[in-house]
Each structure stands twice: as structure tokens, then as C-alpha cells.
Amino acid sequence: MLFGATMGAFRWFSVFLLIWLTCGAAQAERRVALVIGNSAYKSVPRLANPVNDATLVGGMFKKAGFDSVDIKLDLNAVEIRKALREFGGRARDAEVAVIYYAGHGIELDGTNYLIPTDAALETDSDVLDETVALDRALFAVEPAKQLRLVILDACRDNPFAKTMKRTVAARAIGRGLAKIEPTSPNTMIAFAAKAGSTASDGDSKNSPFAAALVERLPTPGLDLRKAFGFVRDDVPKNTGYKQEPYVYGSLGGDDVSLVPAKPVAEGPQASPQDAIRRDYELALQIATREVWTAFLGNIPMVFTRASPRGS
């Protein structure tokens, strides 16, 4: 009876050990991204590159090992709100949450808005009904525990602003997007062009800003502030110094990278978990009380303390 009880305890312990040996991956930081590209506007001419840029940037996040990457193309107002709502749910379980938006944006009285493909914006008051406030995107990334990043390639010359009727003469509609200072910690907002200026859609398949992002951001271990500094250097060079990206917000003193640094290779080293796994498999094959007792005596005390009484 004693031996049977002991073997039952060992079986319980085996389950506990296997869970412990495989829990390392579950503890890795979770990174999620939402990528939106709007090109096919119904009321103004089509934009050439946002769909291409979203596909390129989304592919970068996938190659960088993000746990979840949603690429959404040509979204209307309802679809944008739904995508942000669903992404906010995923951000609650993430350390890093990133939203990238390419398409038209507009600034009205100091507030920035993303323009869906079905917006008509015949008057300035339509902005409140037909667009999605940038604050909604910031709300979606806010639950992330370590980094909240919103990237806007939305500073293009806006055709809506040229045809829009003003209901109030004093109402300000800006050129490009307005400066923003996020209130949540560890939040960054990257503009393709600094506040009050416009960005180029580019003469190639992708915008200069998107091309620089995929070149710089996935560098393993590179702090985001430095990565965006390199983007800031690349874009002016590729636009004849007509466009200057800008980053708003702040991070703490620790480096924060989009892609973790690669471990330094110091030659093959035995993992303690690997050694425990080998000893466990050997004990499982022999399956005598003496072998199990010896095995238990050579593993971390956490398991010995966790064993049930009577073992």
C-alpha cells in the first residue's frame, strides 16, 4: 500500500514537472499588432500606396515573431471601429501593442481623425460623424503592459480639406496632423511627417516612411527611440528633405525594442531543465522507489515542497 501511494504521488509530481518544464515559452512577452491600410476612397481619388504599405509593414511584424498580426485593408467607418475594439481585447493580454495606419487623416480644431474609405466629409461637422478619432486608437493600445505604439502614415495632402464646406468660419482645419502628447506612460506616437506638414506617398510601390520603418524597426535589441531616429534620418534623404517624421510621447530609462535582442552565443551550454528532463525520463523507465527517491533528491526544492503529504 505504501509503495502504491508513493507511485501515485510520483504520477502527480510527473504532471507538475512536465508543466514546469514547458512553461518557459508561455512566460515570453506577448506582442500584438493591428495594421490598417486605406487606399480605395469613394469620394476622392484613390491613394496608391497605403494598401501596399500595410501589407509590407504587416509582413515585417510577422517576420519579427509577433504573436498576432491583423492586416486590414480598405476599411469603412464601422469596420475601423470594430477592428480597434477587437484589438483592444487582444492588447489586454499583451506586453507590446502596436497599431499602424496608412491612409488619409485630418486635423479639426487640434484633434486628429483617421478617415475611413466611405467618408464623404462634405462639411466640417461631418468629421465628427464619418471619421474615427485618433484617441480611439490610443484607447485600444492602452491595456498593453510594456509598450503602446501607434504609427501614422496619414499625413498626406488631404483632398477632403480642399472641398469641405465650413459651417463655422473660425473652425480650424489643419495641414497634416496636429501635435499630440499622450497621457499614458510608455506610449509613443510616430507621425510620417511632423505636425502641420504633409507626407509623400512616394514614387515607388511604398511610401518613404513605410520603407524606412521596415528597414529600421525590426533590428533585434535596438531601442525604439534610436530606431525612429534612424527613420528620421532616412526619410528626409529619400524625399529631398521635404518630409521629416516625428515621434511624440516618452519611454522610461530602460531600452525598449520591437524585437528582442538575440542571445549572445557563448558556446553550447547545458540547460538545467534539460538535465532534469533527462533524469526524469530515466527514472520513468526504471520506475523503482530507490531511483525516484534519488531523482527527487537532486532537483530544486520547490518540487520537493510541492509534493503531497504521505509521499
RONU-849657 format. One record per residue (C-alpha): x, y, z; residue in one letter. Coordinates in pm, 1 decimal, m for minus. Example, Ala and Ser with C-alpha at 12.3 -4.5 7.8 and 13.67 -1.06 7.14 Angstrom:
BEGIN
1230.0 m450.0 780.0 A
1367.0 m106.0 714.0 S
This chain:
BEGIN
0.0 0.0 0.0 M
282.2 236.6 86.1 L
455.9 171.5 m246.5 F
127.6 225.4 m433.6 G
68.0 554.5 m255.0 A
424.5 658.9 m330.2 T
385.2 581.3 m701.4 M
58.6 777.9 m705.3 G
244.1 1074.7 m562.4 A
513.7 1033.0 m825.8 F
249.4 1035.6 m1100.0 R
108.9 1361.0 m959.6 W
457.8 1501.9 m941.1 F
526.3 1398.4 m1302.8 S
239.2 1612.4 m1426.4 V
366.1 1906.2 m1219.4 F
718.3 1862.9 m1356.1 L
611.1 1848.0 m1719.9 L
410.3 2168.3 m1678.2 I
712.5 2339.0 m1523.9 W
945.8 2222.5 m1799.7 L
719.9 2365.0 m2070.2 T
613.8 2688.9 m1905.4 C
909.7 2894.6 m2028.1 G
753.8 2977.1 m2365.1 A
429.4 3087.3 m2201.9 A
622.5 3343.7 m1997.3 Q
769.6 3515.5 m2305.2 A
634.8 3861.5 m2372.1 E
329.8 3871.9 m2596.1 R
335.8 4118.3 m2887.3 R
29.7 4207.3 m3095.5 V
m20.3 4438.5 m3393.1 A
m307.9 4584.8 m3592.3 L
m223.2 4713.3 m3941.5 V
m472.6 4919.6 m4145.5 I
m422.2 5044.3 m4499.8 G
m686.3 5261.0 m4670.4 N
m642.4 5328.2 m5041.8 S
m983.7 5289.4 m5211.1 A
m1160.7 5609.9 m5103.6 Y
m1503.7 5652.5 m5254.2 K
m1531.2 6032.8 m5258.7 S
m1173.7 6132.0 m5350.1 V
m903.5 5983.7 m5576.0 P
m752.8 5652.0 m5473.4 R
m426.7 5658.3 m5281.3 L
m160.1 5446.0 m5445.7 A
41.6 5311.8 m5155.7 N
m144.5 5261.1 m4823.4 P
m255.5 4906.5 m4908.7 V
98.1 4824.5 m5023.4 N
244.8 4987.1 m4712.7 D
10.9 4799.5 m4478.0 A
99.4 4470.0 m4644.0 T
471.4 4548.2 m4615.0 L
457.3 4659.7 m4251.2 V
227.9 4371.8 m4152.6 G
476.0 4130.3 m4307.5 G
751.7 4291.3 m4101.0 M
560.7 4228.3 m3778.7 F
502.0 3865.5 m3876.7 K
870.8 3810.3 m3956.6 K
957.0 3975.3 m3625.5 A
767.8 3698.6 m3445.1 G
462.7 3890.4 m3324.1 F
204.3 3661.0 m3167.2 D
m86.4 3825.6 m3350.4 S
m81.9 4044.1 m3663.2 V
m410.6 4159.7 m3815.7 D
m380.5 4325.9 m4157.2 I
m698.4 4512.6 m4255.0 K
m736.3 4682.5 m4592.7 L
m979.3 4947.9 m4719.0 D
m1197.2 4974.4 m4410.7 L
m1510.4 5185.6 m4377.2 N
m1600.8 5359.9 m4050.5 A
m1785.9 5065.0 m3898.1 V
m1502.4 4827.8 m3987.2 E
m1233.7 5052.4 m3836.4 I
m1423.1 5080.9 m3509.1 R
m1476.1 4704.6 m3498.4 K
m1107.4 4636.1 m3569.6 A
m999.3 4872.2 m3291.6 L
m1249.4 4723.4 m3047.1 R
m1129.9 4367.2 m3113.6 E
m765.5 4469.3 m3100.0 F
m819.3 4635.7 m2762.9 G
m927.9 4296.7 m2630.1 G
m606.1 4134.4 m2752.6 R
m394.9 4415.3 m2607.6 A
m516.1 4329.3 m2256.8 R
m305.7 4011.9 m2262.6 D
m2.9 4172.0 m2430.8 A
314.8 4339.6 m2319.1 E
355.1 4518.5 m2654.8 V
67.2 4655.0 m2866.5 A
123.2 4834.8 m3198.1 V
m119.7 4998.2 m3441.0 I
m3.6 5107.5 m3786.6 Y
m238.4 5315.1 m4002.0 Y
m176.6 5425.3 m4361.2 A
m432.1 5639.6 m4541.3 G
m591.7 5981.3 m4508.1 H
m612.7 6165.6 m4178.3 G
m742.8 6507.5 m4085.1 I
m699.8 6757.4 m3802.9 E
m1000.4 6957.8 m3685.8 L
m963.0 7215.9 m3408.8 D
m649.6 7047.1 m3280.9 G
m792.0 6691.8 m3276.2 T
m671.0 6422.9 m3517.1 N
m900.4 6180.8 m3700.6 Y
m849.8 5874.5 m3922.6 L
m1056.9 5887.5 m4241.0 I
m1241.2 5567.0 m4342.5 P
m1292.6 5479.9 m4709.1 T
m1666.1 5562.1 m4702.0 D
m1625.7 5916.2 m4563.9 A
m1765.2 6199.2 m4777.3 A
m1687.2 6493.1 m4546.6 L
m1894.6 6746.7 m4733.8 E
m1888.4 6981.4 m4432.3 T
m1654.4 7023.3 m4136.8 D
m1921.8 6893.1 m3896.8 S
m1922.5 6561.2 m4084.7 D
m1577.4 6488.4 m3942.7 V
m1731.2 6401.5 m3607.1 L
m1975.4 6154.0 m3762.4 D
m1780.7 5998.6 m4050.6 E
m1426.1 5959.9 m3915.9 T
m1257.1 5784.0 m3622.9 V
m1069.1 5990.2 m3366.2 A
m703.9 5905.9 m3313.0 L
m785.2 5884.3 m2942.8 D
m981.1 5567.1 m3022.2 R
m659.4 5401.7 m3142.8 A
m475.6 5515.9 m2829.9 L
m756.8 5369.1 m2621.1 F
m710.1 5034.2 m2798.9 A
m337.5 5002.9 m2721.5 V
m364.0 5135.6 m2365.1 E
m408.2 4796.3 m2189.3 P
m63.4 4674.5 m2306.4 A
172.3 4638.9 m2011.4 K
511.8 4738.9 m2152.5 Q
481.9 4938.9 m2476.2 L
197.5 5117.4 m2655.2 R
288.8 5231.4 m3005.1 L
76.0 5399.7 m3273.3 V
235.1 5468.0 m3613.4 I
56.5 5706.0 m3851.4 L
141.9 5726.6 m4219.8 D
m159.6 5955.2 m4251.2 A
m14.6 6299.5 m4308.8 C
m73.4 6304.3 m4684.1 R
m206.8 6612.7 m4860.1 D
m576.7 6582.6 m4780.1 N
m822.6 6638.4 m5069.0 P
m1118.4 6643.7 m4829.2 F
m994.7 6964.2 m4669.3 A
m993.9 7144.5 m5004.7 K
m1360.1 7075.2 m5086.4 T
m1509.1 7072.0 m4736.7 M
m1762.7 7346.1 m4657.2 K
m1708.7 7535.0 m4332.2 R
m2012.2 7564.4 m4105.1 T
m1817.0 7787.7 m3867.1 V
m1573.0 8032.4 m4022.2 A
m1334.9 8021.7 m3727.4 A
m1310.5 7640.8 m3722.4 R
m952.7 7534.1 m3795.3 A
m872.8 7250.1 m4034.7 I
m502.0 7187.6 m4029.1 G
m247.6 7089.1 m4290.0 R
m135.5 6741.7 m4192.3 G
m196.1 6630.2 m3833.2 L
m178.7 6820.8 m3505.6 A
83.9 6767.8 m3238.5 K
m24.8 6525.3 m2969.8 I
106.7 6446.6 m2623.5 E
m12.1 6106.1 m2496.4 P
m105.4 6094.0 m2130.1 T
m46.2 5721.3 m2071.8 S
308.3 5611.9 m1976.9 P
523.8 5409.6 m2217.3 N
325.1 5537.3 m2513.7 T
474.5 5655.0 m2841.8 M
302.4 5805.8 m3145.7 I
504.6 5823.1 m3464.8 A
397.7 6056.8 m3748.1 F
520.2 6016.9 m4103.9 A
565.1 6395.4 m4104.0 A
585.6 6634.9 m3811.7 K
277.4 6823.9 m3703.8 A
142.0 7072.3 m3955.0 G
323.3 6925.6 m4254.6 S
236.5 6663.6 m4514.6 T
396.3 6336.0 m4618.4 A
476.2 6194.1 m4958.1 S
301.3 5886.7 m5093.3 D
622.9 5816.1 m5283.1 G
702.1 5739.1 m5644.7 D
755.9 5368.3 m5585.6 S
544.8 5085.0 m5452.0 K
579.8 5200.9 m5090.8 N
591.9 5535.6 m4913.7 S
935.8 5654.1 m4794.3 P
815.6 5632.8 m4435.2 F
695.1 5270.7 m4462.2 A
1015.8 5167.1 m4639.2 A
1225.2 5319.6 m4359.7 A
1011.9 5154.6 m4089.0 L
1063.5 4801.5 m4219.8 V
1435.1 4868.6 m4255.3 E
1490.4 5001.4 m3903.1 R
1226.4 4880.4 m3655.9 L
1292.1 4502.7 m3670.6 P
1659.5 4536.3 m3570.7 T
1691.9 4297.7 m3273.1 P
1758.1 4476.3 m2945.5 G
1753.9 4826.7 m3099.0 L
1582.6 5076.4 m2867.6 D
1276.0 5228.0 m3036.8 L
1392.3 5582.8 m2977.3 R
1707.6 5510.4 m3172.8 K
1519.7 5311.3 m3438.4 A
1286.6 5604.6 m3505.1 F
1591.1 5830.5 m3505.4 G
1726.7 5628.9 m3796.1 F
1386.3 5653.7 m3966.8 V
1403.2 6028.8 m3912.0 R
1743.1 6029.6 m4090.1 D
1633.0 5805.9 m4378.6 D
1309.5 5976.6 m4482.3 V
1444.7 6330.3 m4541.4 P
1727.3 6187.5 m4751.2 K
1476.6 5996.9 m4965.8 N
1235.6 6289.7 m5006.4 T
1480.4 6566.1 m5089.5 G
1449.0 6689.2 m4728.8 Y
1081.5 6772.7 m4782.9 K
949.0 6531.3 m4520.8 Q
1054.8 6486.0 m4160.4 E
899.5 6213.8 m3943.2 P
834.2 6296.8 m3580.7 Y
771.9 6099.2 m3262.4 V
558.2 6210.9 m2967.9 Y
539.7 6057.7 m2620.7 G
807.2 5919.5 m2394.4 S
950.5 5597.2 m2257.0 L
1135.5 5522.1 m1934.5 G
1506.9 5473.7 m1886.4 G
1518.3 5110.1 m1996.9 D
1571.2 5023.2 m2361.5 D
1252.0 4910.3 m2533.7 V
1289.1 4727.8 m2863.2 S
1026.5 4597.4 m3101.5 L
1226.1 4276.5 m3148.3 V
1415.4 4128.0 m2850.3 P
1792.5 4110.2 m2871.8 A
1937.7 3782.6 m2989.2 K
2109.0 3585.9 m2709.7 P
2488.2 3608.8 m2712.7 V
2639.0 3279.8 m2826.0 A
2896.7 3155.2 m2574.2 E
2924.9 2800.3 m2694.8 G
2689.0 2516.0 m2608.5 P
2566.6 2526.0 m2250.0 Q
2359.6 2264.9 m2077.3 A
2019.7 2382.3 m1962.8 S
1917.8 2284.9 m1606.6 P
1574.2 2199.8 m1741.2 Q
1729.8 1965.9 m1999.5 D
1924.0 1783.8 m1727.9 A
1614.3 1744.2 m1511.0 I
1416.5 1619.1 m1810.7 R
1681.4 1351.7 m1887.5 R
1692.4 1234.1 m1524.9 D
1313.2 1225.3 m1512.9 Y
1287.3 1013.9 m1829.2 E
1548.5 771.2 m1693.3 L
1363.3 739.7 m1362.5 A
1039.9 685.6 m1551.3 L
1196.9 393.0 m1740.7 Q
1342.8 221.4 m1432.4 I
1044.4 309.8 m1210.8 A
1177.5 182.5 m877.4 T
1125.5 355.9 m546.0 R
1501.3 395.8 m492.0 E
1550.9 565.3 m832.9 V
1258.8 801.0 m780.3 W
1389.6 891.4 m434.1 T
1733.6 967.6 m579.4 A
1575.3 1173.6 m855.9 F
1371.2 1378.9 m609.0 L
1679.1 1445.1 m402.8 G
1862.0 1604.4 m694.1 N
1604.9 1857.8 m819.7 I
1513.2 2208.1 m692.8 P
1348.9 2219.1 m351.9 M
1039.0 2384.0 m499.7 V
927.7 2044.9 m627.3 F
1004.7 1864.5 m301.2 T
797.5 2119.2 m111.6 R
519.0 2086.6 m366.1 A
495.7 1705.2 m323.0 S
180.2 1588.1 m142.7 P
192.6 1460.0 212.5 R
244.1 1091.4 254.6 G
484.1 1058.9 m37.9 S
